[in-house]
Amino acid sequence: MFFIYQIILTILILVSPIIIIYRIIKNKEDKKRFLEKFGFPSRKKNNENLIWFHGASVGEIMSIVPLIKYYEKNKSIKQILITSSTLSSSKILKKYKFKKTIHQFYPIDHVIFTNKFLQYWKPKVAIFIESEIWPCMYQKINQKNIPIILLNARLTKKTFYRWDKISFFSKNIFNKIKVAYPQNNETANFLQKLRVSKINQIGNLKFIDSSNRNMNKINQNLKSEFKKKRIWVASSTHKNEEIFCAKAHIELKKKFKNLITIIIPRHIHRSKNIIKNLKKLNLKINLHSSKIKSLKNIDIYLVDTFGETKKFHNISSTVFLGGSIIKRGGQNPLEAARYGSKVLHGPNVDNFKDIYRLLKKFKISKKINSSSELASSIIFKKNKKNGQKIKKIGEKILKKTINRLDNLIKNEFEKT
């Protein structure tokens, strides 16, 4: 099975130049750094103790930022390598002024590129986040006696069933994990069935506050303009959800004439299409990138730049989380909840079932099914006490995580 997997990847590599050119044109690939995905480093390695974190994209990388901040201060760790697969995650990391932490794009999971990557970086510990299971990389890491840690592990039913169908192959991959820290009971059960030898539950890293106060402050002039208005946020929206939220705006504006709806699409490259569709509803739209000084006569404020979400969650009393009206499984609601916002969502939140169950218990979140229900559920006053509840949970999880990782890292460093 592993041989077939590598053959398929080899075929894909042959057509990869076409794929990469297409992705560069679509602004989904870094035109200067794409060679990192073929194992060619763009940064220098410190030859002493290096630990490596890998997460797929923005959400996974943001969840480990508090850990990175902690390990930046650890003198025994000389360099921290973070890898991810998306351009958006690399842009987010640039905003943090880390001193010994560097970012590289994750290599293609082929024996040639994974080998090249590991020979150059030589990490002491490899920490994979959530659902990042890579057969070839796991095999090569294991051959070099580097411990694999699956942190904040998450497996959905769909993902588990896929792995379970090829159990003769998957069990050989999952048994290479030294220890897994699942974020929920369902994942813990799945990992046990896939023969992970050691499983410990310490909580979901998404509860931890990864915010940077200086980065999360909105422009003072813009903040003053928003204070004159009634505002709410539709965050991480996907195709068709902007229309869903726009209809709620139209209904709510009958009651509040000074209403502005802030829309933050999950993928900002969709901005032109979003504008085109919203204009059909006779709505006046402004782009965040335009840096307009006045919000007079604006209906929709469209955030079309990376890494701005927290700034707007910070000033809004109600946040609707996208990916939940369409069948996407929802988006992480904890960031909005930490700011004391009321969280609204559609019926499709399978990716965050445990989190939403807790938020519902605290009366922080509410499920809505229609635009009219969304409009009637929007409030304009924050609940800071609810935000503090979420922060305290996150603080406890961070302490536990640091304690476990410290012991593992120390043991590996002492071997050399």
C-alpha positions in Angstrom: 0.0 0.0 0.0 2.8 2.4 0.9 4.5 1.7 -2.5 1.2 2.5 -4.3 0.9 5.7 -2.3 4.4 6.8 -3.4 3.7 5.9 -7.1 0.6 8.1 -7.0 2.6 11.0 -5.5 5.3 10.5 -8.1 2.7 10.9 -10.9 1.4 14.1 -9.2 4.9 15.4 -8.9 5.4 15.1 -12.7 2.4 17.5 -13.2 3.3 19.7 -10.2 4.8 22.5 -12.2 1.4 23.1 -13.8 -0.4 22.9 -10.5 2.1 25.4 -8.8 1.9 27.9 -11.7 -1.9 27.8 -11.4 -1.7 28.3 -7.6 0.7 31.2 -8.0 -1.7 32.9 -10.4 -4.5 32.3 -7.9 -2.4 33.8 -5.1 -2.5 30.5 -3.2 1.3 29.9 -3.5 4.4 31.9 -2.6 6.2 32.5 -5.9 9.6 32.8 -4.2 9.2 30.0 -1.5 7.4 27.2 -3.3 10.6 25.2 -3.6 10.4 24.6 0.2 7.6 22.1 -0.6 10.3 20.1 -2.5 12.6 20.0 0.4 14.7 23.1 -0.5 15.1 25.3 2.6 15.1 29.1 2.5 16.3 29.7 6.0 19.5 28.6 7.9 19.4 25.9 10.5 20.9 26.2 13.9 22.9 23.0 14.5 21.9 22.7 18.1 18.6 21.7 19.8 15.6 22.2 17.4 12.0 21.3 17.9 9.5 21.2 15.1 5.8 22.0 15.0 3.6 21.2 12.0 0.0 22.4 11.4 -2.0 22.4 8.2 -3.2 26.0 8.1 -4.1 29.2 10.1 -6.3 27.5 12.7 -3.8 24.9 13.7 -0.9 27.4 13.7 -2.8 29.9 15.8 -3.6 27.2 18.4 0.1 26.7 19.1 1.2 30.4 19.2 1.0 30.4 23.1 3.3 27.4 23.1 5.7 29.1 20.7 5.8 32.2 22.9 6.6 30.0 25.9 9.4 28.0 24.1 10.9 31.2 22.7 12.0 31.9 26.3 13.4 28.4 26.9 17.2 28.7 26.7 17.7 25.0 26.1 15.8 25.2 22.8 18.0 26.9 20.2 15.6 27.0 17.3 11.9 26.4 16.7 10.7 25.3 13.2 7.1 25.7 12.2 5.8 24.2 9.0 2.4 24.6 7.4 0.9 24.0 3.9 -0.9 27.3 3.2 0.1 30.8 2.2 -2.3 32.4 4.6 -0.7 30.7 7.6 2.8 31.9 6.6 1.4 35.5 6.4 -0.1 35.3 9.8 3.2 34.1 11.4 5.0 37.1 9.9 3.1 39.4 12.1 4.7 37.8 15.2 8.2 39.0 16.0 9.6 35.7 17.0 13.4 35.6 17.5 14.3 32.0 17.1 11.2 30.7 15.4 11.2 30.3 11.6 8.6 29.1 9.1 8.9 26.8 6.2 6.3 25.2 3.9 5.7 21.6 4.6 7.3 19.2 2.0 5.4 17.0 -0.3 5.0 13.6 1.3 7.3 11.7 -1.0 10.3 9.7 0.1 12.8 12.0 -1.7 11.5 15.3 -0.3 10.7 14.1 3.3 14.2 12.6 3.5 15.8 15.8 2.2 13.8 17.8 4.7 14.7 15.7 7.7 18.4 15.5 6.8 18.7 19.2 6.7 16.6 20.2 9.8 17.3 17.2 12.1 14.6 18.0 14.7 14.8 16.5 18.2 11.1 16.3 18.5 8.3 16.4 15.8 4.9 17.7 17.0 2.0 17.4 14.5 -1.2 19.3 15.1 -4.7 18.0 14.9 -5.3 15.8 11.8 -1.8 15.9 10.2 -1.1 12.2 9.5 1.5 11.8 6.7 2.6 8.2 6.0 5.9 8.8 4.4 7.0 11.5 6.8 6.0 9.4 9.8 8.0 6.5 8.4 11.1 8.6 7.9 10.8 10.3 11.3 10.5 6.9 12.9 13.5 5.5 11.1 15.6 8.4 12.6 14.3 7.7 16.1 12.7 11.1 16.4 9.6 11.0 18.7 6.3 11.9 17.0 3.7 13.7 19.1 0.2 14.2 17.8 -1.0 17.3 19.7 -4.6 18.4 19.9 -5.4 15.4 17.8 -8.7 15.4 15.9 -10.3 12.7 13.8 -13.8 13.0 12.5 -16.0 10.0 11.8 -15.5 10.4 8.1 -11.7 10.5 8.5 -11.6 7.6 10.9 -13.7 5.4 8.5 -11.3 6.2 5.7 -8.3 5.1 7.7 -10.2 2.1 9.1 -10.9 0.8 5.6 -7.2 0.4 5.0 -6.4 -0.7 8.6 -3.5 -3.0 7.5 -1.8 0.2 6.3 -3.1 2.8 8.8 -2.2 0.9 11.9 1.4 0.8 10.7 1.3 4.6 10.5 -0.5 5.3 13.8 1.7 3.0 15.8 4.6 5.3 15.1 3.1 8.0 17.2 4.9 8.2 20.6 2.0 9.9 22.3 -1.3 11.5 21.1 -3.2 14.2 23.0 -6.8 14.1 21.6 -9.0 17.2 21.8 -12.2 15.2 22.5 -13.5 11.8 23.6 -14.5 10.7 20.1 -11.0 11.2 18.7 -9.5 9.3 21.7 -11.7 6.4 20.9 -10.8 6.5 17.2 -7.0 6.7 18.0 -7.3 3.7 20.3 -8.9 1.6 17.5 -6.1 2.7 15.2 -3.6 1.3 17.7 -1.9 4.4 19.0 0.0 3.1 21.9 -0.2 6.1 24.3 -3.2 8.5 24.5 -3.6 11.3 27.1 -6.4 13.8 27.2 -5.4 17.3 28.4 -8.1 19.4 26.7 -8.5 21.3 23.4 -5.8 23.9 22.6 -8.4 26.0 20.8 -9.5 27.2 24.3 -6.2 28.9 24.8 -6.0 32.6 24.1 -3.4 33.1 21.3 -4.2 36.8 20.9 -1.6 39.6 20.7 -3.1 42.8 22.2 -1.1 45.1 20.0 -2.1 43.1 16.9 -5.8 43.0 17.8 -6.4 46.7 18.1 -8.4 48.3 15.4 -7.4 51.6 13.8 -8.5 54.4 16.1 -10.3 56.3 13.4 -12.1 53.2 12.2 -13.0 52.3 15.8 -14.5 55.8 16.3 -16.6 55.4 13.1 -17.9 52.0 14.3 -18.9 53.5 17.6 -21.4 55.6 15.8 -23.0 52.5 14.4 -24.8 49.3 15.5 -22.4 46.6 14.3 -22.3 42.8 14.2 -19.9 40.4 12.5 -20.3 37.5 10.1 -17.1 35.6 10.4 -15.4 32.8 8.4 -18.2 32.8 5.8 -18.3 30.5 2.8 -20.1 30.7 -0.5 -23.8 31.6 -0.2 -23.4 32.4 3.5 -22.7 36.1 2.7 -26.1 36.3 1.0 -27.7 34.5 4.1 -26.2 37.2 6.3 -27.0 40.1 4.0 -30.7 39.1 4.1 -30.4 39.3 7.9 -28.9 42.7 7.6 -31.7 44.0 5.4 -34.3 42.7 7.9 -32.5 44.1 10.9 -31.9 47.5 9.3 -35.7 48.1 9.3 -35.2 48.5 13.1 -31.7 50.0 13.2 -31.0 52.5 10.5 -27.4 53.0 11.5 -26.6 49.2 11.2 -23.4 47.9 9.6 -22.7 44.3 9.0 -19.0 43.3 9.0 -18.3 40.3 6.8 -15.1 38.4 7.1 -14.9 35.6 4.4 -13.0 32.5 5.2 -11.2 32.9 1.8 -10.5 36.5 1.0 -9.8 35.8 -2.7 -13.6 35.4 -3.1 -14.1 39.2 -2.3 -14.9 40.2 -5.9 -17.6 37.6 -6.2 -19.0 38.4 -2.8 -19.3 42.1 -3.8 -20.9 41.2 -7.1 -23.5 39.1 -5.3 -24.2 41.6 -2.6 -24.7 44.4 -5.0 -27.6 42.5 -6.5 -29.4 43.1 -3.1 -28.8 46.9 -3.6 -26.4 47.0 -0.6 -23.6 49.6 -0.3 -20.3 47.8 0.3 -16.9 49.0 1.5 -13.6 47.1 1.5 -11.4 47.1 4.5 -8.4 47.5 2.3 -9.7 50.8 0.9 -9.0 52.4 4.3 -12.0 54.7 4.0 -12.3 57.4 6.6 -16.0 57.6 6.9 -18.6 54.8 7.1 -21.5 57.0 6.2 -24.2 55.2 4.1 -22.3 51.8 4.3 -24.3 48.6 4.7 -21.6 45.9 4.4 -18.0 46.3 5.6 -16.1 43.5 3.8 -12.8 42.5 5.4 -10.6 41.5 2.5 -7.2 41.3 4.3 -5.4 38.4 6.2 -5.2 38.2 9.9 -7.8 40.8 10.8 -10.5 38.6 12.3 -9.7 39.1 16.0 -9.8 42.9 15.7 -13.4 42.8 14.6 -14.4 40.0 17.1 -13.0 42.3 19.7 -15.4 45.2 19.0 -18.5 43.1 18.2 -21.2 41.9 20.6 -22.5 39.3 18.2 -20.6 37.0 15.9 -22.1 34.6 13.4 -19.7 31.8 12.6 -19.8 30.5 9.0 -19.2 27.1 7.5 -22.3 26.1 9.5 -25.2 27.0 7.1 -23.5 25.0 4.3 -22.3 21.5 5.1 -18.8 22.4 6.1 -18.8 21.4 9.8 -18.5 24.9 11.2 -15.6 27.1 12.2 -13.9 27.6 15.6 -16.2 29.8 17.8 -13.9 30.2 20.8 -12.1 33.3 19.6 -15.4 35.2 19.5 -16.5 33.7 22.8 -13.3 34.8 24.6 -14.2 38.4 23.7 -17.6 38.1 25.4 -19.5 38.0 22.1 -22.8 36.1 21.6 -22.0 33.3 19.1 -24.6 32.4 16.5 -24.2 29.4 14.1 -26.1 27.2 11.7 -27.0 23.5 12.1 -23.8 22.1 10.6 -21.1 22.3 13.3 -19.9 18.7 13.5 -16.2 19.8 13.6 -16.8 21.6 16.9 -19.6 19.5 18.6 -17.9 19.4 22.1 -17.1 23.1 22.0 -20.6 24.2 21.0 -22.1 21.8 23.7 -20.1 23.8 26.3 -21.0 27.2 24.8 -24.6 26.3 24.8 -24.4 25.2 28.5 -22.9 28.6 29.3 -25.7 30.3 27.2 -23.0 31.8 24.9 -24.1 30.3 21.6 -27.3 29.7 19.8 -28.2 27.7 16.7 -30.2 29.5 14.0 -31.7 28.2 10.8 -32.9 31.2 8.8 -31.9 34.8 8.0 -34.9 36.1 9.9 -33.9 34.0 13.0 -30.3 35.3 12.7 -31.6 38.9 12.5 -33.8 38.5 15.6 -30.9 36.9 17.6 -28.4 39.6 17.2 -27.6 41.7 20.3 -25.4 44.8 20.8 -24.0 44.3 24.3 -21.0 42.1 25.3 -21.0 39.7 28.2 -17.4 39.9 29.6 -18.1 37.3 32.3 -18.7 34.7 29.7 -15.4 35.6 28.0 -13.6 35.1 31.3 -15.0 31.6 31.7 -13.5 30.6 28.4 -10.1 32.2 29.2 -9.8 30.3 32.5 -10.5 27.0 30.8 -7.7 27.9 28.2 -5.2 28.8 30.9 -5.6 25.4 32.6 -5.2 23.5 29.3 -2.0 25.6 28.5 -0.4 24.7 31.8 -1.1 21.0 31.3 0.2 21.0 27.8 3.4 22.8 28.7 4.0 20.4 31.5 3.6 17.3 29.3 5.7 18.7 26.4 8.5 20.0 28.7 9.1 16.5 30.0 9.2 15.0 26.5 11.5 17.6 25.1 13.8 17.5 28.1 14.1 13.7 27.8 15.1 14.0 24.1 17.6 16.7 24.7 19.3 14.7 27.5 19.9 11.8 25.1 22.5 13.8 23.1 
